[in-house]
Amino acid sequence: MKAAFVSSVAGLIVDSRMFLWLVFGSLDFLAGQVVSKLITVIATLPVLIWIRSRDRRLGLSPA
C-alpha cells in the first residue's frame, strides 16, 4: 500500500507539471493541481485497503 501511495504522489506531480506546461506554458497553478489530485489519492486509499483485505480473506494473491 505504501508503494501505491508513493507512486501515485510521484505520478501526480509529474503529470501536473507536464499538463500545465504543455497546455498553458506555465506552472502557475501547479500547487492547486497537486493538492486536488492528492486529495483524490487520499480519498481512494480506504477503498484500496478494503479491496486488499477482502482479497486476503478470500485467499487471493496479487498478480
N, C-alpha and C positions, 0 to 999 in steps of 0.2 A: 504494500500500500504506500509505503514511503517513496518507493521508486515511481509509482504512478503520479504522486503529488509533485515530486521534484521535476519529473519530465514534463508534466503539464505546465508548471510555472515557467520552466525554461522555454518551452514551446510558445507559450502565450506572449512572452517578452519578445522573442524573435519575430513571431507572426505580427505583433502590433507594430514593431519598428518597420518591418518590410511593407506592411499595408499602408501605413501613414506616409512613408517616404515615396512609395510608388504612386499612390493615388493623389496625395496632396503636396508632395515635395517638401514636407515639413514634419517635424516631430513635436509640434506644439501641443498636441492632445495625447501624447504618449501616456502620461500619468492616468488620465481618465480611462483610456483603453485598457491599461494593465489592471487597474483597480476593478473595473467592471468584469473583466474576464476572470480575475482572481476570485471574485465573489461567486461566479458561476462554478469554478473548480471546487471551492469550499462547499458550496451547496450540494454538489454531487457526491462528495465523499461518503455521507451516510448510505447512499444507495450502493456504492461500491463495497462498503463494509458489509451491508446486508447480503449482497449477492455472493461475496466470498464466504461468509459464514454459512449461508444456505448450501453452497456447493460443498463445503467441508462436511456439513451434516449429511448430505446425500452421498458422500464418498467420491465426489467428482474432483479431478485434479486439473490444474491449468494445462493448456496445450503447450 
